Amino acid sequence: MATLRAIVNSEAIDSRDEESPLVVDNSPVEATKKNHARDVHILSSAFLLIFLAYGAAQNLESTINTEEDLGTTSLGILYLSFTFFSLVASMVVRRLGSKNALILGTTGYWLFIAANLKPTWYTMVPASLYLGFAASIIWVGQGTYLTSTARSHAKDYNLHEATVIGSFNGEFWGMFASHQFVGNLISLAVLRDGTGGSTSGTMLLFVVFLCSMTLGTILMCFLSKRNHNREDELLDPSFGLCSTAISLLKSLTTLLTDVRILLMIPLITYSGLQQAFVWAEFTKDIVTPALGVSGVGGAMAVYGAFDAICSVAAGRLTSGLTSITWIVSGGAFIQAIVFLWLLLMLTSGVLGFMSPLLMAAMLGIGDGVFNTQLNALIGMLFKHDMEGAFAQLKVWQSASIAVVFFLSTFISLKAMLVVMLAALCLSYAGFLFLTLKVEKAFSFSSS
């Protein structure tokens, strides 16, 4: 793997810097130091407020907007749009800056929830298309902003960079994952009297969601502005659109010839598949037959709770490439057990009352692992093009999610489980090959 070794050698100095304390000012400003942790708290809380509304609404789309499959089709359109715009999201984030991109991204989620107050093809489809754009911006901005914050914190406090990146990702994804728990509890509370099928019940719920999103957007405005790498240059008006487009094209082609991102793509794709499997298949074919429609909220709350707990724990345990390898291995093993369990259940025809809840917990653990570790790994390996790398993460995730939404009605549950197991095995093999080769290349460059 000479190509991989050459790529890694270019960042070998950065890697060795992570293994030893960084040189910092003898008298750092305490207020500036505190802002790093403060910004992570604000970012995490804002995403919780925004996505507790969107996540719960997404879970309800196929139930409340059933006419001509408006809800499911809207989600499919959303994730196709998300896939397309993720290709150019890094350019937009560089032009706007990560903070402004985060604020702009919230507008798409607000509009999507507002469209659900009067769900028609004329409101939901345009809102879904715009949300695809907004989602690509907010997620590339989130990855860039969080990693920049972690690096600043590590430098100011003279800490190991990989550990700080893992810890900050753990806090963020822990808070983010709890949106499933909080959002579904709100849905249960508002619709507890059985008004889920009535216009007044759903309208009240979406008004509550709009209020939550508005608070999240306001909170996002209190983030500190952060500059890194080429951001100042690209914010310069003299840096023209043509130059930016050329830079974007160069970034995309460079990344797609990078062995590291190519080996990560299968695991990134699987992470999207397993999320869509929970949203589109697990709730419909496993939870509903065993617990009824009313049990979907409870199962997703369990999923969200374990997702959140595992995200925090995985983030705390992340300290470098070796720890990421072990944590991802554990998450992959747990999800493989669930798929094999489901295949056995389909064969025997036996599904107990507690089985869906336990499976939801195990799937949540796996999702927490993949979210924290993929983001931490990208933050550590792609220091010089974070926006482009995080854009690739969202391109492949959203594409796989869209595929599941569009094809779920044409594929049996058993066939889907076989596909999930095959995808898990292939992606895990690629991930192991990546970590072994990167570790070997770093060892070679350090000797």
C-alpha positions as CSV (number, residue, x, y, z in Angstrom):
1,M,0.0,0.0,0.0
2,A,2.6,2.6,-1.1
3,T,-0.1,5.1,-1.9
4,L,-1.6,4.9,1.6
5,R,1.8,5.1,3.2
6,A,2.5,8.3,1.2
7,I,-0.8,9.8,2.2
8,V,-0.2,9.0,5.9
9,N,3.4,10.2,5.8
10,S,2.2,13.7,4.9
11,E,0.3,13.7,8.2
12,A,2.9,11.8,10.3
13,I,4.1,14.9,12.0
14,D,0.5,15.7,13.1
15,S,0.0,12.2,14.3
16,R,3.2,12.3,16.4
17,D,2.0,15.7,17.8
18,E,-1.1,13.9,19.0
19,E,0.9,11.4,20.9
20,S,2.9,14.1,22.8
21,P,1.7,17.4,24.5
22,L,1.3,20.3,22.2
23,V,3.3,23.5,22.8
24,V,0.9,26.3,24.0
25,D,1.0,29.8,25.4
26,N,2.3,30.0,28.9
27,S,-0.7,32.2,29.8
28,P,-3.8,31.2,27.8
29,V,-6.8,33.3,28.4
30,E,-9.2,31.4,30.7
31,A,-12.3,32.8,29.2
32,T,-11.3,31.6,25.7
33,K,-10.6,28.2,27.1
34,K,-14.0,27.9,28.7
35,N,-15.7,28.8,25.4
36,H,-14.7,25.5,23.8
37,A,-16.7,23.4,26.2
38,R,-19.5,26.0,26.2
39,D,-19.7,25.8,22.4
40,V,-20.0,22.0,22.5
41,H,-22.8,22.3,25.1
42,I,-24.7,24.8,23.0
43,L,-24.2,22.9,19.8
44,S,-25.4,19.6,21.4
45,S,-28.4,21.3,23.0
46,A,-29.4,23.1,19.8
47,F,-29.3,19.8,17.8
48,L,-31.4,18.1,20.5
49,L,-34.1,20.7,20.3
50,I,-34.2,20.6,16.5
51,F,-34.0,16.9,16.0
52,L,-36.3,15.8,18.8
53,A,-38.9,17.5,16.6
54,Y,-37.7,16.3,13.3
55,G,-36.9,12.7,14.4
56,A,-40.4,12.2,15.9
57,A,-42.0,13.7,12.9
58,Q,-40.0,11.4,10.6
59,N,-41.2,8.4,12.6
60,L,-44.8,9.5,12.1
61,E,-44.6,10.4,8.4
62,S,-45.6,7.0,7.0
63,T,-48.5,6.8,9.6
64,I,-50.1,10.3,9.4
65,N,-49.5,11.1,5.7
66,T,-50.7,7.9,4.1
67,E,-52.6,9.3,1.1
68,E,-50.7,8.0,-2.0
69,D,-47.8,7.3,0.3
70,L,-47.1,11.0,0.7
71,G,-45.1,10.6,3.9
72,T,-42.8,7.8,2.7
73,T,-42.3,9.4,-0.8
74,S,-41.4,12.7,0.8
75,L,-38.7,11.1,2.9
76,G,-37.3,9.3,-0.1
77,I,-37.2,12.6,-2.0
78,L,-35.6,14.3,1.0
79,Y,-32.7,11.8,1.2
80,L,-32.1,11.9,-2.5
81,S,-31.9,15.7,-2.3
82,F,-29.6,15.2,0.7
83,T,-27.4,13.0,-1.3
84,F,-27.1,15.4,-4.3
85,F,-26.5,18.5,-2.2
86,S,-23.9,16.8,0.0
87,L,-21.6,16.9,-3.1
88,V,-21.5,20.7,-3.0
89,A,-22.1,21.2,0.8
90,S,-18.4,21.6,1.6
91,M,-18.2,24.5,-0.8
92,V,-21.2,26.2,0.8
93,V,-19.8,25.6,4.3
94,R,-16.4,27.1,3.3
95,R,-18.0,30.2,1.8
96,L,-20.4,30.8,4.7
97,G,-18.2,29.6,7.6
98,S,-19.3,26.6,9.8
99,K,-21.4,28.7,12.3
100,N,-23.4,30.5,9.5
101,A,-23.9,27.1,7.8
102,L,-25.3,25.6,11.0
103,I,-27.8,28.5,11.3
104,L,-28.8,28.3,7.6
105,G,-29.3,24.5,7.9
106,T,-31.9,24.9,10.7
107,T,-34.3,26.7,8.3
108,G,-34.9,23.6,6.2
109,Y,-36.0,21.5,9.2
110,W,-38.3,24.4,10.3
111,L,-39.9,24.6,6.9
112,F,-40.4,20.8,6.7
113,I,-42.2,20.7,10.1
114,A,-44.3,23.7,9.0
115,A,-45.3,21.9,5.8
116,N,-46.7,19.1,7.9
117,L,-49.4,21.5,9.2
118,K,-51.0,21.3,5.8
119,P,-49.5,18.2,4.2
120,T,-50.0,18.1,0.4
121,W,-47.8,17.3,-2.6
122,Y,-47.4,21.1,-3.1
123,T,-46.1,21.7,0.4
124,M,-44.3,18.5,1.3
125,V,-42.3,17.9,-1.9
126,P,-40.7,21.4,-2.1
127,A,-40.1,21.3,1.7
128,S,-38.4,17.9,1.3
129,L,-36.2,19.1,-1.5
130,Y,-35.1,22.2,0.4
131,L,-34.5,20.1,3.6
132,G,-32.1,17.9,1.6
133,F,-30.0,21.0,0.9
134,A,-30.3,22.3,4.4
135,A,-29.5,19.0,6.0
136,S,-26.3,18.7,3.9
137,I,-25.2,22.1,5.1
138,I,-26.0,21.6,8.7
139,W,-24.2,18.2,9.0
140,V,-21.1,19.2,7.2
141,G,-21.0,22.4,9.3
142,Q,-21.5,20.3,12.5
143,G,-18.7,17.9,11.7
144,T,-16.3,20.8,10.8
145,Y,-17.3,23.0,13.8
146,L,-17.1,20.2,16.4
147,T,-13.7,19.0,15.2
148,S,-12.3,22.5,15.1
149,T,-13.6,23.1,18.6
150,A,-12.0,19.9,19.8
151,R,-8.6,20.8,18.3
152,S,-8.7,24.3,19.9
153,H,-9.6,22.8,23.2
154,A,-6.7,20.2,23.0
155,K,-4.2,23.0,22.1
156,D,-5.3,25.4,24.8
157,Y,-5.4,22.7,27.5
158,N,-2.3,20.8,26.3
159,L,-4.4,17.6,25.9
160,H,-4.2,14.6,23.6
161,E,-6.1,15.6,20.4
162,A,-7.6,12.2,19.6
163,T,-9.0,11.9,23.2
164,V,-10.6,15.3,23.0
165,I,-12.1,14.7,19.6
166,G,-13.6,11.4,20.9
167,S,-14.9,13.0,24.1
168,F,-16.5,16.0,22.3
169,N,-18.1,13.6,19.7
170,G,-19.3,11.4,22.6
171,E,-21.1,14.4,24.3
172,F,-22.6,15.6,21.0
173,W,-23.8,12.2,19.8
174,G,-25.1,11.3,23.3
175,M,-27.2,14.5,23.4
176,F,-28.2,14.0,19.7
177,A,-29.3,10.4,20.2
178,S,-31.5,11.3,23.1
179,H,-33.7,13.2,20.6
180,Q,-35.4,9.8,19.8
181,F,-36.2,9.3,23.5
182,V,-37.4,12.9,24.2
183,G,-39.2,13.4,20.9
184,N,-41.2,10.2,21.1
185,L,-42.2,10.9,24.7
186,I,-43.6,14.3,23.5
187,S,-45.5,12.5,20.7
188,L,-46.9,10.0,23.2
189,A,-47.9,12.8,25.6
190,V,-49.6,15.0,23.0
191,L,-51.4,12.1,21.2
192,R,-52.1,10.0,24.3
193,D,-55.8,10.6,24.0
194,G,-55.9,8.9,20.6
195,T,-55.9,12.1,18.6
196,G,-53.1,10.9,16.4
197,G,-55.4,10.4,13.5
198,S,-57.2,13.8,13.9
199,T,-56.2,17.1,12.3
200,S,-56.3,18.9,15.7
201,G,-54.1,16.4,17.4
202,T,-51.3,16.4,14.8
203,M,-51.5,20.1,14.3
204,L,-50.9,20.7,18.1
205,L,-48.0,18.3,17.9
206,F,-46.3,20.0,15.0
207,V,-46.9,23.4,16.6
208,V,-45.0,22.1,19.7
209,F,-42.3,20.9,17.3
210,L,-42.0,24.3,15.6
211,C,-41.5,25.9,19.0
212,S,-38.8,23.5,19.9
213,M,-37.0,24.1,16.5
214,T,-37.3,27.9,17.0
215,L,-35.5,27.6,20.3
216,G,-32.8,25.4,18.8
217,T,-32.2,28.0,16.0
218,I,-32.0,30.8,18.5
219,L,-29.5,28.8,20.6
220,M,-27.3,28.2,17.5
221,C,-26.8,31.9,17.2
222,F,-24.9,32.0,20.5
223,L,-22.1,29.8,19.1
224,S,-18.6,31.3,18.8
225,K,-17.4,31.9,15.3
226,R,-14.5,29.6,14.4
227,N,-12.0,29.8,11.6
228,H,-9.6,27.1,10.4
229,N,-7.6,26.0,7.4
230,R,-8.8,27.9,4.3
231,E,-12.0,29.3,5.8
232,D,-10.7,32.9,6.0
233,E,-9.4,32.7,2.5
234,L,-12.6,31.4,1.1
235,L,-14.7,34.0,2.9
236,D,-12.7,36.6,1.2
237,P,-14.9,38.2,-1.6
238,S,-11.9,38.2,-3.9
239,F,-12.0,34.4,-3.8
240,G,-14.4,34.0,-6.8
241,L,-17.1,31.5,-7.4
242,C,-15.1,29.9,-10.3
243,S,-12.1,29.4,-8.0
244,T,-14.3,27.9,-5.3
245,A,-15.9,25.5,-7.8
246,I,-12.5,24.4,-9.0
247,S,-11.3,23.9,-5.4
248,L,-14.5,21.9,-4.7
249,L,-13.9,19.7,-7.8
250,K,-10.3,19.2,-6.8
251,S,-11.3,18.3,-3.3
252,L,-13.9,15.7,-4.5
253,T,-11.5,14.0,-6.9
254,T,-8.7,14.0,-4.4
255,L,-10.8,12.4,-1.7
256,L,-12.2,9.8,-4.1
257,T,-8.7,8.7,-5.0
258,D,-7.7,8.6,-1.3
259,V,-7.4,5.0,-0.2
260,R,-8.6,5.9,3.3
261,I,-11.9,7.3,2.3
262,L,-12.5,4.5,-0.2
263,L,-12.0,1.9,2.6
264,M,-14.4,3.9,4.9
265,I,-17.2,4.2,2.3
266,P,-18.6,0.7,2.9
267,L,-18.9,1.3,6.7
268,I,-20.3,4.8,6.1
269,T,-22.9,3.2,3.7
270,Y,-23.7,0.5,6.2
271,S,-24.3,3.1,9.0
272,G,-27.0,4.7,6.8
273,L,-28.5,1.3,6.0
274,Q,-28.8,0.3,9.6
275,Q,-30.5,3.7,10.5
276,A,-33.0,3.3,7.6
277,F,-33.6,-0.3,8.6
278,V,-34.8,0.8,12.0
279,W,-37.0,3.6,10.7
280,A,-38.5,1.8,7.7
281,E,-38.4,-1.9,8.5
282,F,-37.9,-2.6,12.2
283,T,-40.8,-0.4,13.4
284,K,-43.2,-1.7,10.7
285,D,-42.4,-5.4,10.6
286,I,-41.1,-6.2,14.1
287,V,-42.4,-3.7,16.6
288,T,-45.9,-3.1,15.3
289,P,-46.9,-6.9,15.0
290,A,-45.6,-7.6,18.5
291,L,-46.5,-4.4,20.4
292,G,-49.1,-2.7,18.2
293,V,-48.9,0.8,16.7
294,S,-48.9,2.4,20.2
295,G,-45.7,0.4,21.0
296,V,-43.6,2.1,18.3
297,G,-43.1,5.2,20.4
298,G,-41.9,3.1,23.4
299,A,-39.6,1.0,21.3
300,M,-38.0,4.0,19.6
301,A,-37.6,5.7,23.0
302,V,-35.7,2.6,24.2
303,Y,-33.6,2.8,21.0
304,G,-32.9,6.5,21.6
305,A,-32.0,6.0,25.2
306,F,-29.4,3.2,24.5
307,D,-28.1,5.1,21.5
308,A,-27.5,8.2,23.7
309,I,-25.8,6.2,26.6
310,C,-23.6,4.3,24.2
311,S,-22.6,7.5,22.3
312,V,-21.4,9.1,25.5
313,A,-19.6,5.9,26.6
314,A,-18.0,5.3,23.2
315,G,-16.8,8.9,23.1
316,R,-15.2,8.7,26.5
317,L,-13.4,5.5,25.6
318,T,-12.0,6.9,22.3
319,S,-8.3,7.7,22.5
320,G,-6.9,6.8,19.1
321,L,-7.1,4.3,16.2
322,T,-6.7,1.2,18.4
323,S,-9.6,2.1,20.6
324,I,-11.8,3.0,17.6
325,T,-11.1,-0.4,16.1
326,W,-12.2,-2.2,19.3
327,I,-15.3,-0.1,19.8
328,V,-16.5,-0.5,16.2
329,S,-15.9,-4.2,16.4
330,G,-18.2,-4.4,19.5
331,G,-20.9,-2.4,17.8
332,A,-20.8,-4.5,14.6
333,F,-20.9,-7.8,16.6
334,I,-24.0,-6.6,18.6
335,Q,-25.9,-5.6,15.4
336,A,-24.9,-8.9,13.7
337,I,-26.5,-10.7,16.7
338,V,-29.8,-8.8,16.1
339,F,-29.9,-9.7,12.4
340,L,-29.2,-13.3,13.1
341,W,-31.8,-13.3,15.9
342,L,-34.4,-11.9,13.5
343,L,-33.7,-14.4,10.9
344,L,-34.1,-17.2,13.5
345,M,-37.4,-15.6,14.6
346,L,-38.7,-15.5,11.1
347,T,-37.9,-19.2,10.7
348,S,-39.5,-20.3,14.1
349,G,-42.3,-17.7,14.0
350,V,-41.8,-16.9,17.7
351,L,-41.5,-13.3,18.8
352,G,-41.9,-12.5,22.5
353,F,-43.2,-9.3,24.0
354,M,-39.8,-8.1,25.3
355,S,-37.8,-9.2,22.2
356,P,-38.5,-6.0,20.1
357,L,-37.5,-3.8,23.1
358,L,-34.2,-5.7,23.6
359,M,-33.5,-5.6,19.9
360,A,-34.2,-1.8,19.9
361,A,-31.7,-1.4,22.7
362,M,-29.0,-3.4,20.8
363,L,-29.6,-1.6,17.6
364,G,-29.3,1.7,19.5
365,I,-26.0,0.6,20.9
366,G,-24.7,-0.1,17.4
367,D,-25.9,3.2,16.0
368,G,-24.2,5.1,18.9
369,V,-20.9,3.3,18.1
370,F,-21.0,4.0,14.4
371,N,-22.0,7.7,14.8
372,T,-19.2,8.6,17.3
373,Q,-16.5,6.5,15.8
374,L,-16.9,7.4,12.2
375,N,-17.0,11.1,13.0
376,A,-14.0,10.8,15.3
377,L,-12.1,8.8,12.7
378,I,-12.7,11.4,10.0
379,G,-11.7,14.2,12.3
380,M,-8.4,12.4,13.0
381,L,-7.5,11.2,9.5
382,F,-8.6,14.2,7.3
383,K,-7.2,17.3,9.0
384,H,-6.7,19.3,5.9
385,D,-10.1,18.8,4.2
386,M,-12.6,18.2,7.0
387,E,-15.5,19.8,5.0
388,G,-14.9,17.5,2.1
389,A,-14.5,14.4,4.2
390,F,-17.7,15.1,6.3
391,A,-19.5,15.8,3.0
392,Q,-18.5,12.3,1.7
393,L,-19.8,10.9,5.0
394,K,-23.3,12.4,4.4
395,V,-23.3,11.6,0.6
396,W,-23.0,7.9,1.2
397,Q,-25.2,7.8,4.3
398,S,-28.0,9.7,2.8
399,A,-27.8,7.7,-0.5
400,S,-28.2,4.4,1.4
401,I,-31.0,5.7,3.5
402,A,-32.9,6.9,0.3
403,V,-32.4,3.5,-1.3
404,V,-34.0,1.7,1.7
405,F,-37.0,4.1,1.8
406,F,-37.7,3.7,-1.9
407,L,-37.2,-0.1,-2.0
408,S,-38.6,-1.2,1.4
409,T,-42.0,-1.9,-0.1
410,F,-40.5,-4.2,-2.8
411,I,-38.2,-6.3,-0.6
412,S,-39.2,-8.8,2.0
413,L,-38.0,-8.6,5.6
414,K,-35.9,-11.8,5.2
415,A,-34.2,-10.4,2.1
416,M,-33.5,-7.2,3.8
417,L,-31.9,-9.0,6.8
418,V,-29.6,-10.9,4.4
419,V,-28.6,-7.7,2.7
420,M,-27.9,-6.1,6.1
421,L,-25.7,-9.0,7.2
422,A,-23.8,-9.0,4.0
423,A,-23.3,-5.2,4.1
424,L,-22.1,-5.4,7.7
425,C,-19.5,-8.2,6.9
426,L,-18.1,-6.4,3.9
427,S,-18.0,-3.0,5.6
428,Y,-16.3,-4.4,8.7
429,A,-13.7,-6.2,6.6
430,G,-12.9,-2.9,4.8
431,F,-12.7,-1.0,8.1
432,L,-10.3,-3.6,9.6
433,F,-8.1,-3.4,6.5
434,L,-8.1,0.4,6.8
435,T,-7.1,0.5,10.5
436,L,-4.4,-2.1,10.1
437,K,-2.8,-0.4,7.1
438,V,-3.0,3.1,8.6
439,E,-1.5,1.9,11.8
440,K,1.3,0.1,9.9
441,A,1.9,3.2,7.8
442,F,2.2,5.4,10.9
443,S,4.5,3.0,12.5
444,F,6.7,2.9,9.4
445,S,6.8,6.7,9.2
446,S,7.7,7.0,12.9
447,S,10.6,4.6,12.7
